[in-house]
C-alpha cells in the first residue's frame, strides 16, 4: 500500500478510543469467564448464575470425568486397582456416630455425587443399591485445603449395588460419584453410618 492510500490521521481512532475499546473487551471477557467459562468448564460458580443456567453441573461432570480418567491412569500405572473396602469394623472409641439415608435420582447419562466430611482415619459403613438399572461408580476422597488432591478407593462399571467401609485417608470429603449409563431412570439408595460430621449432596 502506498502512502497515498493511507487514511488521514484524523480518521484513525484516538488513544482514548483505543483504551476504552480495550477496557470494554476486557470487561466482556471477564463477565464471560465468570458467568460461562468457569461454571461450564470447571464447576466454579461464584455468582450462582451458572447453576441457574445449568452450566455448573456440566462443569462438575467434566471435572469428575477428568478425575476418573486420572484415577484410571494411576491404577494402570501402579499395576492394580484401587484398594477395596474391607468388612465393617466396630465403631472407633469416642467416635460420633451419625446415620443418613439418601435417595439419588439419576436420569440417563446423568451423574451425581454424595460426600461425607470426615477427619483422617475416621470410618463409615455404607450400603447402596441402584433401582431401575446398573450404574458406574467412583468412591474417592478429596482433601480439605488441597483442591487438586484425589484419593481413589474403589470404582466399578455397570454395578447394581455395593457395600463396605470407607476409611478417610485424610481430612476432607469422601464418598461416591454415580453415573447412569443404563438408558433408563435410576434411583440410588445410599445408607451410611459412622464417624463423619456432615453429609453433602454435591448437586
N, C-alpha and C positions, 0 to 999 in steps of 0.2 A: 504494500500500500504506500503510495507516495504521500508526502507531507501535505499536498494539496487536498487529499481526500480525508484527512483527519478532521473530526468535528471541532468546531470552535471551542475554546476553553470555557466560555460562558455556558455551553451546553452540557459540560461534564458535571457530575454530581459533586457537591461541595464536601469538604471533610466532615462537616456536621451531619450531612445527609448519610454519608457512609457509616459514621459512628452510630447513628440512630438505627440504620438498617441492620448493622451487626448486632446491636443490643437487642433488637426485636427478634432476630433469628436465634440468638442465644436463649432469650426468654421462651420462645416457642419450643425450642429443643428441650429446655428444662421441664416445661409443662408436659410434653410428650413422654419424656423419660419417667417423670413421676407418676403420671396417670396411666400410661400404657405399657411402656417397656418393662419397668421394674415389676409390676404385678404379673404381666403375661409371661415374662421370661424367668423371673427369679422368685415369684410368690411373695414379693415385698410390696406392701400396700400402705404407705404412710398416710394417705388421705382417706382411705376407705372406699374410694371410687372404684378401684379395681374389683372389690368384692361385689359391688352393685352391678358392675358390667359383666361379671362372670370371668374376669381375666385372672384374678388371684388364684382361683382353683386350677386354672390352666397352668400357671407358673409353678404352683406347688407340685402338680403332677409331673411337670418337666423336671423339676429338681429331684423328685423322688425316683423318676426313671434314671436320671443320671447317677444317683446314689446306688440304685440297683445294679446298673452296669458296672460301676466301680467295684461294688462288692463281689460281683461275679468274676471280674478280672482278678481281684485279690484272691478269691478262693481257688481259681485256676492256677495262679502263680504259686500258691502255697501247697498245691497238690492235694487239696482236700476241701471238704465242705465246712461251713461254719459249725461250731460245736453245738450239739443238740442238747435240749433241756433234759435234765435228769428227773428221777422220781421226786415227788413233792416232799420236802423235809418238814420237820416241825418248825413252828414259828420261832424266830430268834428271841432269846430272853429280853424282855423290855421293849420289844417291837410294838409299834402302834398298828394294830390290825384294822384294816379297812376292808370294805366289801362293796362291789358295784356290779350291776348287770346293765349291759348296753346293747341296744339293737342298732345295727348299722345297715342302712338300706343302700344297695348298690344297683344302679341302672346298668344296662350293658355298656361295657368299656369304661365304666366309672371306677375311680379309685378313692379310697378314704383311709384316714389314719386315726388311731387312738393311742395315746401315750400315757404312761404313769410317771409322775415326778418322783424320783427315788434317789436316795443317797447311795454312795458306793458301798457295795456289799449287801444291801437290802434285798430281800426276796419277796416274790409274789407268786402265788399259784394261779393258774389260769386254765380255762377251757373255752373253746369257741367252736361253733358249728355253723355251717352255711346251709340255708334252706332255699331251694329253688335252682341250685346249680353249684358247681365247684368254683373255687376261687384260687388266684395266685396270692401268695402272701410273703411278706418280708418282716421278720421280727428283728428289731435292731435298737440301738441306743444312740442318742446324741448328747454330747457333753455340754453342761452348763458353762457359758462363757467362752466356748470354743465352737462356733457355728460350723466349722469345716470338719469337725471330728465326727466319725461314724463308726460304730462298732456293730458288726453283723452277729446275730445269734443263730438264727436258722431261717430257712426260706423253703418254699415249695411251689409247685405248679399244678393246677387242677386238683386242689385238695378240698375234701368235704369238711374236715374238722382237724383240730389239733389241741393238745393239752400238755401241761407240764409245769415247769417252774422257770421264771425269769429272774436271774440274779444280776443286779446292776453292776456293771464293770467300772462305773464312775458316777459321780454326781451328775444328774441330768434327767432327760426324758427318755423312757424306754417303753417300747410297745410294738404295735403291729400296723402294717400297711397292707390293705387288701385291694386287689383289682379283680373286677368281674369280666372275664373273657368268655362267659358261657353263652352270651347272646340272649339271656333271659334276666329278668329282675331277680336279684338275690338279696336275702337278708342274713347278715351275720349276727349271731347272738354270742356276746362275749361275757363271761363271768370271771371276775378276778377277786382274790382276797389276798391280803398281805400287808407288807410294810411299805406303804407309799403315802405321800402327802396329798396328792391330787390326781384325778383322772381328767385328761384333757381330750376333747374331741377336736381334732385338727381339720375341721371342715365347717 
